[in-house]
Amino acid sequence: MLTESPYPAVQGGRWRRASSFGEQMEPAVVGARLASSFVSPLIRKLFLNGVPGAELVDRPVRVSRLVSFRGEQRTLSDKEMHRIAEELVARAVQATGQEQLPRHEVRVVTNAVASSLRVMGTLDMDDVQAVHLGHMGLARHLRSMSPTAVLGLSADAVELHASVLNTACLHILNFFTQRSAFVPRTLVEQSRSLEELARKIDSLITRAPSPADGPFEKRYSHYITDKYGKLSIFGLDLSQGPENWLLDVAYLSLDAVGDATGVLPTRLSADQVLAAHNRVLLRGVAGSGKTTLVQWLAVSTTRPNQLDLFGLVPFVLPLRTLTRGGAKLPAPDEFLSAVDCPIAALQPAGWFDRVLRAGRGLILIDGIDEIPEDDRNDARRWLQELISTYPGNRWLVTSRPSAVREHWLSGDDFVEADLAPMSRDNIADFVIRCLLATFG
């Protein structure tokens, strides 16, 4: 059953006027009327029969290997896949009495549902991980990986697509839980999850500030959220758009491309690099998102998330600001005052030293290219001295590719990566977010 919806309920089995976009469908009605006896057989066609499950091995079978519409064991054609989507959408329209939805939109919704379901053929997760997401989470994930599928559709059609996909994902997860290898696999995953939870709890305990530092760090956390939780987007002209955008709306997770050393995978989500490595030099052309990534990492220390940064203390150090007027690069006790933090004078005596000696610091040095070329070696010596004094922290340095040579910091155990440009899907996702944030 589908229960989540941001829209008002259906009245009398009809659409109810809810906004300037038009009338909206209650997803729960779709889920209730698409009976399992109808949906389940269609969903089972998307998967192969008799494929080895996620047994007790280090490399479990991925969802992408279970589907029947790709790979060497393919049994479901594109035409048959489209037919499944067509039947799901047609039954949803019929069940809710919404035959007045234009036929061309119904056809596009059918194509969108098929496109979203095909994403399962590329998922890098196993069945247990998919079940952990929940059916709504899995549906959101599939939609986020096919953002262009609903471009140009009315709000009614977008809601129909979401509702059908939510129902399909509910039955997909039900199919996964009935597989013979699922129960033993979940027991192993549960054991691993408990170990990981214990590790994270230990990590959070070590990151907790001393009682004397707690009040200041709480205030500093609010400062970080207020200062870096919003973003100005240049070149985006929306007459009704905000002057500053919430970072949660505007931020896109881009890929970082590893160098030839093989230390980093070929491609890795840029915001995950610091989860795997404590010292990273990230290159990117102007406007590629380096500074936005720095903001995202700083804000990620203030709230629980999957980046394993919560509880760290961020120091955002834009080199252009630090060296203005010929100023020398600051010592750690001057980090806050050097960036004009309004509460710098309130930090307890010795606070920075306690934070950095405990390895609780996240030092984000943005823009090596923003200082004169003759000063960059001095900046590297400044960084090396900081690392030598406080080695156990996390460090990110950003630069344009042309500013520093390859392996510039590899002698200091930095991995190096390049920020990949936005893909078409990234751009489409970004535009959709901005439109939704502007018009609701």
C-alpha positions as CSV (number, residue, x, y, z in Angstrom):
1,M,0.0,0.0,0.0
2,L,1.2,3.5,-0.8
3,T,0.8,5.9,2.0
4,E,3.1,8.8,1.3
5,S,1.8,11.8,-0.6
6,P,2.3,15.6,-0.6
7,Y,-1.0,16.0,-2.2
8,P,-4.6,16.3,-1.0
9,A,-6.9,13.3,-1.1
10,V,-9.1,12.3,-4.0
11,Q,-12.7,13.2,-3.6
12,G,-15.3,10.9,-5.1
13,G,-12.7,9.0,-7.1
14,R,-11.9,12.2,-9.1
15,W,-9.0,14.6,-9.2
16,R,-9.3,17.5,-6.7
17,R,-8.1,20.9,-7.5
18,A,-5.0,21.6,-5.3
19,S,-2.7,24.1,-7.0
20,S,-2.0,26.1,-10.1
21,F,-0.5,23.0,-11.6
22,G,-3.9,21.4,-11.8
23,E,-5.7,18.5,-10.0
24,Q,-3.7,15.9,-8.2
25,M,-4.0,12.2,-7.7
26,E,-3.7,10.5,-4.3
27,P,-1.0,7.8,-4.7
28,A,-2.7,5.7,-2.0
29,V,-5.7,5.2,-4.2
30,V,-3.5,3.9,-7.0
31,G,-1.7,1.5,-4.6
32,A,-5.0,0.3,-3.2
33,R,-6.6,-0.4,-6.5
34,L,-3.6,-2.0,-8.3
35,A,-4.1,-5.4,-6.7
36,S,-1.2,-7.7,-6.0
37,S,-2.7,-10.4,-8.1
38,F,-2.4,-8.0,-11.1
39,V,1.0,-6.3,-10.4
40,S,3.0,-9.2,-9.0
41,P,3.0,-11.4,-12.1
42,L,4.1,-8.4,-14.2
43,I,6.9,-7.5,-11.9
44,R,8.2,-11.1,-11.8
45,K,8.7,-10.9,-15.6
46,L,11.4,-8.3,-15.0
47,F,13.6,-10.8,-13.2
48,L,15.3,-14.1,-14.2
49,N,14.3,-17.4,-12.7
50,G,16.8,-19.7,-11.1
51,V,19.6,-17.1,-10.9
52,P,22.0,-17.8,-7.9
53,G,21.2,-15.4,-5.1
54,A,23.3,-13.3,-2.9
55,E,24.9,-16.2,-1.1
56,L,27.4,-15.9,1.8
57,V,30.2,-14.5,-0.3
58,D,32.2,-11.3,-0.3
59,R,30.8,-10.2,-3.7
60,P,27.0,-10.8,-3.7
61,V,24.9,-10.8,-6.8
62,R,23.8,-7.4,-7.8
63,V,20.3,-6.4,-8.8
64,S,21.6,-5.6,-12.2
65,R,22.4,-9.3,-12.7
66,L,19.0,-10.4,-11.7
67,V,17.0,-8.5,-14.3
68,S,15.6,-10.3,-17.4
69,F,15.9,-7.4,-19.8
70,R,19.7,-7.1,-20.2
71,G,22.8,-9.2,-20.3
72,E,23.6,-12.6,-21.8
73,Q,20.6,-14.3,-20.2
74,R,18.1,-11.7,-21.4
75,T,14.6,-13.1,-21.8
76,L,12.5,-9.9,-21.8
77,S,12.6,-7.7,-24.9
78,D,12.3,-3.9,-25.0
79,K,8.8,-4.4,-26.5
80,E,7.7,-6.7,-23.7
81,M,9.2,-4.3,-21.1
82,H,7.2,-1.4,-22.6
83,R,4.1,-3.7,-22.6
84,I,4.5,-4.2,-18.8
85,A,4.8,-0.5,-18.2
86,E,1.8,0.1,-20.5
87,E,-0.4,-2.4,-18.5
88,L,0.6,-0.9,-15.2
89,V,-0.2,2.7,-16.3
90,A,-3.4,1.7,-18.0
91,R,-4.7,-0.2,-14.9
92,A,-3.7,2.8,-12.7
93,V,-5.6,5.2,-15.0
94,Q,-8.6,2.9,-15.1
95,A,-8.6,2.2,-11.3
96,T,-8.8,5.9,-10.5
97,G,-11.3,6.8,-13.1
98,Q,-8.9,9.2,-14.8
99,E,-9.5,8.5,-18.4
100,Q,-9.7,12.3,-19.0
101,L,-5.9,12.5,-18.8
102,P,-4.7,13.2,-22.4
103,R,-3.8,10.1,-24.3
104,H,-0.4,11.6,-25.3
105,E,0.5,12.1,-21.7
106,V,-0.5,8.6,-20.8
107,R,1.8,7.4,-23.6
108,V,4.6,9.5,-22.2
109,V,4.0,8.3,-18.7
110,T,4.2,4.8,-20.0
111,N,7.6,5.5,-21.6
112,A,8.7,7.2,-18.4
113,V,7.8,4.2,-16.2
114,A,9.6,1.8,-18.6
115,S,12.7,4.1,-18.5
116,S,12.7,4.2,-14.7
117,L,12.3,0.4,-14.5
118,R,15.2,-0.1,-16.9
119,V,17.5,1.7,-14.4
120,M,17.4,-1.5,-12.3
121,G,19.7,-2.9,-15.0
122,T,22.4,-0.5,-13.9
123,L,22.0,-0.6,-10.1
124,D,25.1,-1.2,-8.1
125,M,23.4,-2.7,-5.1
126,D,22.2,-6.1,-4.0
127,D,18.7,-7.2,-3.1
128,V,19.3,-6.7,0.7
129,Q,20.5,-3.1,0.1
130,A,17.5,-2.4,-2.0
131,V,15.1,-3.7,0.7
132,H,16.9,-1.5,3.2
133,L,16.0,1.5,1.1
134,G,12.3,0.7,1.3
135,H,9.9,0.8,-1.7
136,M,9.6,4.6,-1.5
137,G,13.3,5.1,-1.3
138,L,14.0,2.7,-4.2
139,A,11.4,4.5,-6.3
140,R,13.0,7.9,-5.5
141,H,16.4,6.4,-6.5
142,L,15.1,5.1,-9.8
143,R,13.4,8.4,-10.5
144,S,16.6,10.4,-9.7
145,M,18.5,8.2,-12.1
146,S,16.1,8.9,-14.9
147,P,15.2,12.6,-14.3
148,T,14.6,13.4,-18.0
149,A,11.8,10.8,-18.3
150,V,9.1,13.2,-17.0
151,L,10.4,16.5,-18.5
152,G,7.5,18.4,-20.0
153,L,4.7,16.5,-18.3
154,S,1.9,18.1,-16.3
155,A,1.9,17.7,-12.6
156,D,-0.9,15.2,-12.9
157,A,1.2,13.0,-15.2
158,V,4.3,13.3,-13.1
159,E,2.2,12.2,-10.1
160,L,0.8,9.2,-12.0
161,H,4.4,8.2,-13.0
162,A,5.5,8.4,-9.3
163,S,2.5,6.5,-8.0
164,V,2.9,3.6,-10.5
165,L,6.6,3.4,-9.8
166,N,6.1,3.4,-6.1
167,T,3.6,0.5,-6.4
168,A,6.0,-1.4,-8.7
169,C,8.9,-1.0,-6.3
170,L,6.8,-2.3,-3.4
171,H,6.3,-5.5,-5.4
172,I,9.9,-5.6,-6.5
173,L,11.1,-5.6,-2.9
174,N,8.5,-8.2,-2.0
175,F,9.9,-10.4,-4.9
176,F,13.5,-9.9,-3.4
177,T,12.4,-11.0,0.1
178,Q,11.0,-14.2,-1.3
179,R,14.2,-15.3,-2.9
180,S,15.8,-18.4,-1.3
181,A,19.1,-16.6,-0.6
182,F,17.6,-13.5,1.0
183,V,17.2,-14.7,4.6
184,P,20.8,-16.1,5.1
185,R,22.1,-13.0,3.3
186,T,20.2,-10.7,5.6
187,L,21.7,-12.5,8.6
188,V,25.2,-11.8,7.4
189,E,24.3,-8.2,6.5
190,Q,22.8,-7.7,9.9
191,S,26.0,-8.9,11.6
192,R,28.1,-6.6,9.4
193,S,25.7,-3.7,10.1
194,L,26.0,-4.2,13.8
195,E,29.8,-4.1,13.5
196,E,29.6,-1.0,11.4
197,L,27.2,0.6,13.9
198,A,29.6,-0.1,16.7
199,R,32.4,1.4,14.8
200,K,30.4,4.6,14.0
201,I,29.3,4.9,17.7
202,D,33.0,4.6,18.8
203,S,33.9,7.3,16.1
204,L,31.1,9.6,17.3
205,I,32.2,9.2,20.9
206,T,35.8,10.2,20.0
207,R,34.4,13.2,18.1
208,A,32.4,14.5,21.0
209,P,33.8,17.9,22.3
210,S,34.8,18.3,25.9
211,P,32.2,19.9,28.2
212,A,34.1,23.1,28.2
213,D,34.1,23.3,24.4
214,G,30.6,22.0,23.8
215,P,28.7,25.3,23.9
216,F,31.1,27.0,21.6
217,E,31.1,24.2,19.1
218,K,27.3,24.2,19.1
219,R,27.3,27.9,18.2
220,Y,30.0,27.3,15.6
221,S,27.9,24.6,14.0
222,H,25.0,27.0,13.6
223,Y,27.4,29.5,12.1
224,I,28.6,26.9,9.5
225,T,25.0,26.0,8.6
226,D,24.0,29.6,8.2
227,K,27.1,30.7,6.2
228,Y,27.5,27.7,3.9
229,G,24.0,26.3,3.8
230,K,23.0,28.7,0.9
231,L,24.4,29.2,-2.5
232,S,24.4,31.9,-5.1
233,I,24.0,30.5,-8.7
234,F,25.4,32.8,-11.4
235,G,23.9,32.7,-14.9
236,L,20.5,31.2,-13.8
237,D,17.8,33.8,-14.6
238,L,14.5,32.9,-13.0
239,S,12.3,35.9,-12.4
240,Q,10.6,34.3,-9.5
241,G,13.7,32.4,-8.2
242,P,15.4,33.2,-4.9
243,E,18.5,35.3,-4.7
244,N,20.2,32.5,-2.7
245,W,19.4,28.9,-3.1
246,L,19.4,26.3,-0.3
247,L,22.4,24.1,-0.7
248,D,20.2,21.0,-0.3
249,V,18.4,22.1,-3.5
250,A,21.3,23.3,-5.6
251,Y,24.0,20.7,-4.7
252,L,24.6,17.9,-7.1
253,S,27.0,15.0,-6.3
254,L,29.5,15.0,-9.2
255,D,32.1,12.3,-9.9
256,A,35.8,12.5,-9.2
257,V,38.1,10.8,-11.7
258,G,41.1,9.1,-10.1
259,D,44.6,9.4,-11.5
260,A,46.6,6.6,-13.1
261,T,48.0,5.4,-9.8
262,G,45.0,3.3,-9.0
263,V,44.8,4.6,-5.5
264,L,41.3,5.9,-6.3
265,P,38.7,4.0,-8.3
266,T,38.3,5.2,-11.9
267,R,35.2,7.2,-10.9
268,L,34.0,7.9,-7.4
269,S,31.4,10.4,-6.1
270,A,33.3,13.5,-5.2
271,D,31.7,13.9,-1.8
272,Q,32.7,10.3,-1.0
273,V,36.4,10.8,-1.6
274,L,37.0,12.0,1.9
275,A,35.1,9.1,3.3
276,A,37.8,6.8,1.8
277,H,40.9,9.0,2.1
278,N,42.0,11.5,4.7
279,R,44.0,13.7,2.3
280,V,42.7,14.6,-1.1
281,L,43.8,17.1,-3.8
282,L,40.9,17.8,-6.1
283,R,41.3,19.6,-9.4
284,G,38.5,21.2,-11.3
285,V,38.1,23.9,-14.0
286,A,36.5,27.2,-13.1
287,G,32.8,26.8,-12.3
288,S,33.1,23.0,-12.0
289,G,31.7,23.0,-8.4
290,K,34.9,22.9,-6.2
291,T,33.7,25.6,-3.9
292,T,30.2,24.2,-3.7
293,L,31.6,20.8,-2.8
294,V,33.6,22.5,0.0
295,Q,30.4,24.1,1.3
296,W,28.6,20.8,1.2
297,L,31.3,19.0,3.1
298,A,31.4,21.7,5.8
299,V,27.6,21.6,6.3
300,S,27.8,17.8,6.3
301,T,29.7,17.9,9.6
302,T,26.6,19.5,11.3
303,R,24.1,16.6,10.7
304,P,24.1,12.8,10.4
305,N,24.7,11.7,6.9
306,Q,26.4,8.9,4.8
307,L,29.7,10.8,4.4
308,D,30.9,9.9,7.9
309,L,31.7,13.5,8.6
310,F,29.2,14.3,11.3
311,G,30.8,15.6,14.5
312,L,34.0,16.8,12.8
313,V,34.9,20.4,13.1
314,P,35.2,22.1,9.7
315,F,37.7,24.9,8.9
316,V,36.9,26.5,5.6
317,L,40.0,28.3,4.3
318,P,39.6,30.1,1.0
319,L,43.2,31.1,0.1
320,R,42.0,34.2,-1.8
321,T,40.6,35.5,1.5
322,L,43.5,34.4,3.6
323,T,46.1,36.2,1.5
324,R,44.3,39.4,0.8
325,G,46.4,42.5,1.2
326,G,49.5,40.4,1.2
327,A,48.6,38.7,4.6
328,K,50.6,35.6,5.6
329,L,48.8,32.3,5.8
330,P,47.3,31.9,9.3
331,A,48.3,29.6,12.1
332,P,45.6,27.3,13.4
333,D,44.6,29.7,16.2
334,E,43.9,32.3,13.6
335,F,41.8,30.2,11.2
336,L,38.5,31.7,12.3
337,S,39.6,35.3,12.5
338,A,41.3,35.0,9.1
339,V,38.0,34.3,7.5
340,D,36.1,36.9,9.5
341,C,34.1,34.5,11.5
342,P,32.1,36.7,13.9
343,I,32.5,34.4,16.8
344,A,36.2,33.9,16.5
345,A,37.0,35.8,19.7
346,L,34.6,33.5,21.6
347,Q,36.6,30.3,21.0
348,P,37.8,28.8,24.3
349,A,41.6,29.1,25.0
350,G,43.4,26.2,23.3
351,W,40.2,24.9,21.6
352,F,41.7,24.6,18.1
353,D,44.6,22.6,19.5
354,R,42.3,20.2,21.3
355,V,40.3,19.7,18.2
356,L,43.2,19.1,15.9
357,R,45.2,16.9,18.3
358,A,42.1,14.7,18.6
359,G,41.9,14.3,14.8
360,R,38.5,16.0,14.8
361,G,39.3,18.6,12.2
362,L,38.1,18.8,8.6
363,I,40.4,21.3,6.9
364,L,39.1,22.5,3.6
365,I,41.7,24.6,1.7
366,D,39.9,26.1,-1.3
367,G,41.7,27.6,-4.3
368,I,45.5,27.0,-4.5
369,D,45.1,28.7,-7.9
370,E,43.7,31.8,-6.3
371,I,47.2,32.9,-5.0
372,P,50.1,34.0,-7.1
373,E,52.2,31.2,-8.7
374,D,55.3,32.4,-6.8
375,D,53.5,31.9,-3.5
376,R,52.2,28.4,-4.1
377,N,55.3,26.6,-2.8
378,D,55.0,28.7,0.4
379,A,51.4,27.5,0.6
380,R,52.6,23.9,0.3
381,R,55.2,24.4,3.1
382,W,52.5,25.9,5.2
383,L,50.2,22.9,4.6
384,Q,53.1,20.4,5.2
385,E,53.8,22.1,8.6
386,L,50.2,21.9,9.6
387,I,50.0,18.2,8.7
388,S,53.2,17.4,10.5
389,T,51.9,19.1,13.6
390,Y,48.3,17.7,13.4
391,P,48.5,14.5,11.2
392,G,45.3,12.7,12.2
393,N,42.7,15.1,10.6
394,R,41.0,15.1,7.2
395,W,42.3,17.5,4.5
396,L,40.9,18.6,1.2
397,V,42.8,21.0,-1.1
398,T,41.2,22.3,-4.3
399,S,42.8,23.9,-7.4
400,R,42.3,24.5,-11.1
401,P,44.2,21.8,-13.1
402,S,46.8,24.2,-14.6
403,A,47.8,25.7,-11.2
404,V,49.8,22.8,-9.8
405,R,51.7,20.0,-11.4
406,E,50.6,16.4,-11.2
407,H,51.5,14.6,-7.9
408,W,52.1,18.0,-6.3
409,L,51.1,16.7,-2.9
410,S,51.6,12.9,-3.4
411,G,54.7,13.0,-1.3
412,D,52.5,14.1,1.6
413,D,50.1,11.1,1.1
414,F,47.5,13.0,-0.8
415,V,45.4,11.2,-3.4
416,E,44.7,13.3,-6.4
417,A,41.5,13.4,-8.5
418,D,39.8,15.5,-11.1
419,L,36.2,16.8,-10.8
420,A,34.3,15.4,-13.7
421,P,32.0,17.9,-15.6
422,M,28.2,17.8,-15.2
423,S,26.5,15.2,-17.3
424,R,23.3,15.8,-19.2
425,D,21.4,13.9,-16.5
426,N,23.1,16.1,-13.9
427,I,22.0,19.3,-15.7
428,A,18.4,18.0,-16.2
429,D,18.2,17.0,-12.5
430,F,19.5,20.5,-11.5
431,V,17.0,22.3,-13.7
432,I,14.1,20.2,-12.3
433,R,15.2,21.0,-8.7
434,C,15.4,24.7,-9.4
435,L,12.0,24.7,-11.1
436,L,10.4,22.8,-8.2
437,A,12.1,25.1,-5.7
438,T,10.8,28.2,-7.5
439,F,7.3,27.2,-8.5
440,G,6.5,24.5,-5.9
